[in-house]
Structure formats: C-alpha cells, structure tokens
C-alpha cells in the first residue's frame, strides 16, 4: 500500500541528522526516500515533503539514492521535479534495473538542475550508464581505484581504453 503521509518523526530525524552531519563537516548528504517496512510506502507528496524538510535544515547538497532495496519507485519525472523545486537536490545515485535509460531521461528532464547523475549498484552497468550521461559511479566495490580510472579514461574521451580496463575487472564486479 501507498501511504499519503510519512511520519513527521522520520523527516525531523533525517533533517536533524543531516544538520549534524553538516556541522561536523559533511559536504553532502545521501538519503533514500522514506519507507516503513516491507509494504508501507510514502506517496510522492510525502516523499517531496521529506526532502523539503531535510533541505530546510541544511545548506549542503542532497544526493538521492534511488535503490530498489527501499521498494519505493522514484520516476525520472519525479526526481527531475525534485531537482528543479528543491535547491539542494542536485545529485542522484541510480541503482535500478535499466539505470542507463533512467539516467538519460532524468538528465533530459532535469537539465542544468542535475549536477551529479551517478551510476550505482556495484558499477555493473557502468559503461552504458556513462554513455547515458552519468558523471561517475558510487560502488561499494573493493576496486574503487580501478573504477575511478575507468571513469577518468571515459571522461577524457578514451572510451575504448575505459572499456578495456573495465572489462578486465568485470569478473570481480559480477
């Protein structure tokens, strides 16, 4: 079921923790949309209010983690709207099936409001995601230095070298 309101408690807690992180020197916060257990989901209005509440408490950017583990579906249209309506929302970690298509659509819809569209989910689809406009990757992998080199090669216009390096390490990622 979709719930049209999210707990004010969770918004306040996220806002306070984000404010505290900023005070301690954080330069960005990464948040998932609110979700409550296995079957209760907030609607778009409540999700937008959640991010507005956090944005009202901080001055640093917000990165929205679009991950299937939450069970919350965030459309590219909705994410682009958040980016255009909430000043701090500028970065996105897209970790869903068909991430490249979603990244492409998000960038097209959000334009200049999208500063950092990132590939996620262990960089499994890194090259297609970079082709779609991702500016980097955010894996929890054991080879971040290699993936950083892949992104640098790609952004430097050396796509073939980026692919060759990526494919050499792909068995470790999969």
JOURZI-V317089 format. One record per backbone hydrogen bond with DSSP energy under -1.0 kcal/mol. CO is the residue of the C=O (numbers start at 0). NH is the residue of the N-H. If there is no record, write none. Layout:
CO&NH  CO&NH
//
This chain:
0&40  2&42  6&10  7&11  8&12  9&13  10&14  11&15  12&16  13&17  14&18  15&19  16&20  17&21  18&22  19&23  20&25  21&24  28&62  30&64  39&35  40&2  42&46  43&47  44&48  45&49  46&50  47&51  48&52  49&53  50&54  51&55  53&56  60&28  61&89  61&90  62&30  63&92  64&66  65&94  66&69  67&70  74&78  75&79  76&80  77&81  78&82  79&83  80&84  81&85  85&88  87&61  87&89  89&114  89&115  90&63  91&117  92&65  93&119  97&101  98&102  99&103  100&104  101&105  102&106  103&107  104&108  105&109  106&110  109&112  110&113  115&91  116&134  117&93  118&137  119&122  120&123  122&125  124&128  125&129  126&130  127&131  128&133  129&132  135&118  142&146  143&147  144&148  145&149  146&150  147&151  148&152  149&153  150&154  151&155  152&157  153&156  157&161  158&162  159&163  160&164  161&165  162&166  163&167  164&168  165&169  168&171  168&172  169&173
//
